[in-house]
Amino acid sequence: MSQRLEVIDPSAPPPVWAALRNEAARVAKTEAALASLLHTVILSHEDLGGALSYQLARKLGDQELGAMTMREIACQAYEAEPRLVEMAEADLKAVFERDPACRGYVQPFLFFKGFLALQTHRIAHWLWKQGREAMAFHLQSRTSELFQVDINPAARIGSGVFFDHGTGIVIGETAVIGDDVSMLHGVTLGGTGAERGDRHPKVGNGVLLGAGAKVLGNITIGDYAKIASGSVVLKPVPPGCTAAGVPARLVNCPTCDEPAKSMDHTLADAVYDYVI
């Protein structure tokens, strides 16, 4: 039986890991002071999981829990659930494609706290599912200290997610975030009181959450919706709609096709009277 050969488009961009290595090699040649760092963190590893586990351990290790222990935990997570590395790859690609300030893959991999906070959370969530709550909370605490991003380890987050700037993002215990979501600094997915149980927002696929947006309570933000900067949303937002204001109202409904990917924060002039 003949085997089908995979046809590779020579004009297609290289996969994320190959592109990251190529870029790291170029930067190492032009910035001698960073050559050792780039080799240690990226070029000496065989795959993205190996490099990412080293990078997270380098950032998260402290006197209480050393970098070697942190790397062992990350490697355990990636070995047990390879999907975590695939999600990290999608996240890294999302940063590169959606952030106009991003020059390549090395920049977010080494320096962007939103990306690093999200990857730390993914390991913390894996620990949470294994019943290792104390270690999961330790990673939550370190993420808050280092990156100013506070995500409860029980929160569920999809792939291809972009935390722009990251500073001040707060995501509660029962929050759920879909795939291809973009959110800026100061976003809160929180509750409305001291009640227990399922009390946090459910954010659909492709949603854009503007800077300082507060989405509170066990409400649904529909797929491809847009929440304007500074808005306070207390009731559900239908798919494909834009919510803006305090309290939020529906505006420009429907919005653009893929707001999270276009990062389109503009609003229509007309504001409807329907208060959500």
ZIBELJO-V329170 format. One record per residue. N is the residue number from 1. RES is the residue in one letter. SS is DSSP state (H for helix, E for strand, C for the rest). BURIAL is b if it has 16 or more other C-alpha atoms within 10 Angstrom, else e. Layout:
[[N | RES | SS | BURIAL] [N | RES | SS | BURIAL]]
This chain:
[[1 | M | C | e] [2 | S | C | e] [3 | Q | C | e] [4 | R | C | e] [5 | L | C | e] [6 | E | C | e] [7 | V | C | e] [8 | I | C | e] [9 | D | C | e] [10 | P | C | e] [11 | S | C | e] [12 | A | C | e] [13 | P | C | e] [14 | P | C | e] [15 | P | C | e] [16 | V | H | e] [17 | W | H | b] [18 | A | H | e] [19 | A | H | e] [20 | L | H | b] [21 | R | H | b] [22 | N | H | b] [23 | E | H | b] [24 | A | H | b] [25 | A | H | b] [26 | R | H | e] [27 | V | H | e] [28 | A | H | b] [29 | K | H | e] [30 | T | H | e] [31 | E | C | e] [32 | A | H | e] [33 | A | H | e] [34 | L | H | e] [35 | A | H | b] [36 | S | H | e] [37 | L | H | e] [38 | L | H | b] [39 | H | H | e] [40 | T | H | e] [41 | V | H | b] [42 | I | H | b] [43 | L | H | b] [44 | S | C | e] [45 | H | C | e] [46 | E | C | e] [47 | D | C | e] [48 | L | H | b] [49 | G | H | b] [50 | G | H | b] [51 | A | H | b] [52 | L | H | b] [53 | S | H | b] [54 | Y | H | b] [55 | Q | H | b] [56 | L | H | b] [57 | A | H | b] [58 | R | H | b] [59 | K | H | b] [60 | L | H | b] [61 | G | C | b] [62 | D | C | e] [63 | Q | C | e] [64 | E | C | e] [65 | L | C | e] [66 | G | C | e] [67 | A | H | b] [68 | M | H | e] [69 | T | H | e] [70 | M | H | b] [71 | R | H | b] [72 | E | H | e] [73 | I | H | b] [74 | A | H | b] [75 | C | H | b] [76 | Q | H | b] [77 | A | H | b] [78 | Y | H | b] [79 | E | H | e] [80 | A | H | e] [81 | E | C | e] [82 | P | C | e] [83 | R | H | e] [84 | L | H | b] [85 | V | H | b] [86 | E | H | b] [87 | M | H | b] [88 | A | H | b] [89 | E | H | b] [90 | A | H | b] [91 | D | H | b] [92 | L | H | b] [93 | K | H | b] [94 | A | H | b] [95 | V | H | b] [96 | F | H | b] [97 | E | H | e] [98 | R | H | b] [99 | D | C | b] [100 | P | C | e] [101 | A | C | e] [102 | C | C | e] [103 | R | C | e] [104 | G | C | b] [105 | Y | H | b] [106 | V | H | b] [107 | Q | H | b] [108 | P | H | b] [109 | F | H | b] [110 | L | H | b] [111 | F | H | e] [112 | F | C | b] [113 | K | H | b] [114 | G | H | b] [115 | F | H | b] [116 | L | H | b] [117 | A | H | b] [118 | L | H | b] [119 | Q | H | b] [120 | T | H | b] [121 | H | H | b] [122 | R | H | b] [123 | I | H | b] [124 | A | H | b] [125 | H | H | b] [126 | W | H | b] [127 | L | H | b] [128 | W | H | b] [129 | K | H | e] [130 | Q | C | e] [131 | G | C | e] [132 | R | C | e] [133 | E | H | b] [134 | A | H | e] [135 | M | H | e] [136 | A | H | b] [137 | F | H | b] [138 | H | H | e] [139 | L | H | b] [140 | Q | H | b] [141 | S | H | b] [142 | R | H | b] [143 | T | H | b] [144 | S | H | b] [145 | E | H | e] [146 | L | H | e] [147 | F | H | b] [148 | Q | C | b] [149 | V | C | b] [150 | D | E | b] [151 | I | E | b] [152 | N | C | b] [153 | P | C | b] [154 | A | C | b] [155 | A | C | b] [156 | R | E | b] [157 | I | E | b] [158 | G | C | b] [159 | S | C | b] [160 | G | C | b] [161 | V | C | b] [162 | F | E | b] [163 | F | E | b] [164 | D | E | b] [165 | H | C | b] [166 | G | C | b] [167 | T | C | b] [168 | G | C | b] [169 | I | C | b] [170 | V | E | b] [171 | I | E | b] [172 | G | C | b] [173 | E | C | b] [174 | T | C | b] [175 | A | C | b] [176 | V | E | b] [177 | I | E | b] [178 | G | C | b] [179 | D | C | b] [180 | D | C | b] [181 | V | C | b] [182 | S | E | b] [183 | M | E | b] [184 | L | E | b] [185 | H | C | b] [186 | G | C | b] [187 | V | C | b] [188 | T | E | b] [189 | L | E | b] [190 | G | E | b] [191 | G | C | b] [192 | T | C | e] [193 | G | C | e] [194 | A | C | e] [195 | E | C | e] [196 | R | C | e] [197 | G | C | e] [198 | D | C | e] [199 | R | C | b] [200 | H | C | b] [201 | P | C | b] [202 | K | E | b] [203 | V | E | b] [204 | G | C | b] [205 | N | C | b] [206 | G | C | b] [207 | V | C | b] [208 | L | E | b] [209 | L | E | b] [210 | G | C | b] [211 | A | C | b] [212 | G | C | b] [213 | A | C | b] [214 | K | E | b] [215 | V | E | b] [216 | L | E | b] [217 | G | C | b] [218 | N | C | b] [219 | I | C | b] [220 | T | E | b] [221 | I | E | b] [222 | G | C | b] [223 | D | C | b] [224 | Y | C | b] [225 | A | C | b] [226 | K | E | b] [227 | I | E | b] [228 | A | C | b] [229 | S | C | b] [230 | G | C | b] [231 | S | C | b] [232 | V | E | b] [233 | V | E | b] [234 | L | C | b] [235 | K | C | b] [236 | P | C | b] [237 | V | E | b] [238 | P | C | b] [239 | P | C | b] [240 | G | C | b] [241 | C | C | b] [242 | T | E | b] [243 | A | E | b] [244 | A | E | b] [245 | G | C | b] [246 | V | C | e] [247 | P | C | e] [248 | A | C | b] [249 | R | E | b] [250 | L | E | b] [251 | V | E | b] [252 | N | C | b] [253 | C | C | b] [254 | P | C | e] [255 | T | C | b] [256 | C | C | b] [257 | D | C | e] [258 | E | C | b] [259 | P | H | b] [260 | A | H | b] [261 | K | H | b] [262 | S | H | e] [263 | M | C | b] [264 | D | C | e] [265 | H | C | b] [266 | T | C | e] [267 | L | C | b] [268 | A | C | e] [269 | D | C | e] [270 | A | C | e] [271 | V | E | b] [272 | Y | E | e] [273 | D | E | e] [274 | Y | E | e] [275 | V | E | b] [276 | I | C | b]]
